[in-house]
Amino acid sequence: MTRKHDAIPDNLAAVRARIAHAAAVAGRDPREIRLLAVSKTQSAGAIARARQAGQRAFGESYLQEALEKIAALADGPDLEWHFIGRLQGNKTREVAAHFDWVHAVDRAKIARRLSAQRPAGRGPLQVCLQVNLSGEASKGGVPPETLPDLAREVAGLPGLALRGLMTLPAPETDPGRQRLPFRRLRALRDGLAAEGLTLDTLSMGMSGDLEAAIAEGSTLVRIGTAVFGPRG
Ligand SMILES: *Cc1c(COP(=O)(O)O)cnc(C)c1O
């Protein structure tokens, strides 16, 4: 393990302190908010350093590099791997086999493949549906209008456990404006609950906006830069 990873334990502690502070400001229990360390483009050595500091859940966006790191880190304590990238049909088999969570499901066809390809004996794959709140067609995510139909279908798939909703808003520095998409995601979650579909996870908040996300009810923040430093 090299010196260049020496900042990671302090970074993790600082992020955990930010989460605790944001929870206190919001009057929430900090234990309701999980920290997902986003390790895309980071080395297995960097992840090992975070693991040594007690971090167990890691988020990856690129399948090939993720599979290499999952294999390289299989010797130590059990890690929880989250696939947070855009998911194409030809990648579902490996994601279903090697990950514990998928955050960016936005089509029924992908969900059906993940369910069918989940190996028996691994338990259901934990799933969040990515919601597109910007209306930009180029961005991933299901539009809010068709979210209820997708949620009902995914909830019925045997290989999946539908846990919640995820969103990835456009970068925004104003804290008040940062909260708007997070508030909408929470309202969508509440709308599904009113229809009888209870979801326990709101995957929202990154290095630059985790306070705004926690203020709006985030239960899982996805933090890359603030844990590992800038991506190369
Ligand atoms: C890269 C990434 C993150 C982490 O972003 P940071 O700003 O580095 O914290 C979170 N979520 C998704 C979906 C990402 O792709």
Ligand as a Chemical Component Dictionary entry (heavy atoms), coordinates in Angstrom:
data_LIG
# 
_chem_comp.id                   LIG 
_chem_comp.type                 NON-POLYMER 
_chem_comp.pdbx_formal_charge   0 
_chem_comp.three_letter_code    LIG 
# 
loop_
_chem_comp_atom.comp_id 
_chem_comp_atom.atom_id 
_chem_comp_atom.alt_atom_id 
_chem_comp_atom.type_symbol 
_chem_comp_atom.charge 
_chem_comp_atom.model_Cartn_x 
_chem_comp_atom.model_Cartn_y 
_chem_comp_atom.model_Cartn_z 
_chem_comp_atom.pdbx_ordinal 
LIG C1 C1 C 0 -19.060 9.303  -10.048 1  
LIG C2 C2 C 0 -20.396 9.152  -9.439  2  
LIG C3 C3 C 0 -20.641 9.561  -8.121  3  
LIG C4 C4 C 0 -19.595 10.208 -7.226  4  
LIG O1 O1 O 0 -19.372 11.535 -7.582  5  
LIG P1 P1 P 0 -18.421 12.496 -6.699  6  
LIG O2 O2 O 0 -18.838 13.847 -7.119  7  
LIG O3 O3 O 0 -17.018 12.167 -7.069  8  
LIG O4 O4 O 0 -18.721 12.227 -5.264  9  
LIG C5 C5 C 0 -21.911 9.342  -7.607  10 
LIG N1 N1 N 0 -22.890 8.768  -8.338  11 
LIG C6 C6 C 0 -22.691 8.367  -9.600  12 
LIG C7 C7 C 0 -23.807 7.743  -10.347 13 
LIG C8 C8 C 0 -21.442 8.551  -10.194 14 
LIG O5 O5 O 0 -21.274 8.162  -11.465 15 
# 
loop_
_chem_comp_bond.comp_id 
_chem_comp_bond.atom_id_1 
_chem_comp_bond.atom_id_2 
_chem_comp_bond.value_order 
_chem_comp_bond.pdbx_ordinal 
LIG C1 C2 SING 1  
LIG C2 C3 SING 2  
LIG C2 C8 DOUB 3  
LIG C3 C4 SING 4  
LIG C3 C5 DOUB 5  
LIG C4 O1 SING 6  
LIG O1 P1 SING 7  
LIG P1 O2 DOUB 8  
LIG P1 O3 SING 9  
LIG P1 O4 SING 10 
LIG C5 N1 SING 11 
LIG N1 C6 DOUB 12 
LIG C6 C7 SING 13 
LIG C6 C8 SING 14 
LIG C8 O5 SING 15 
# 
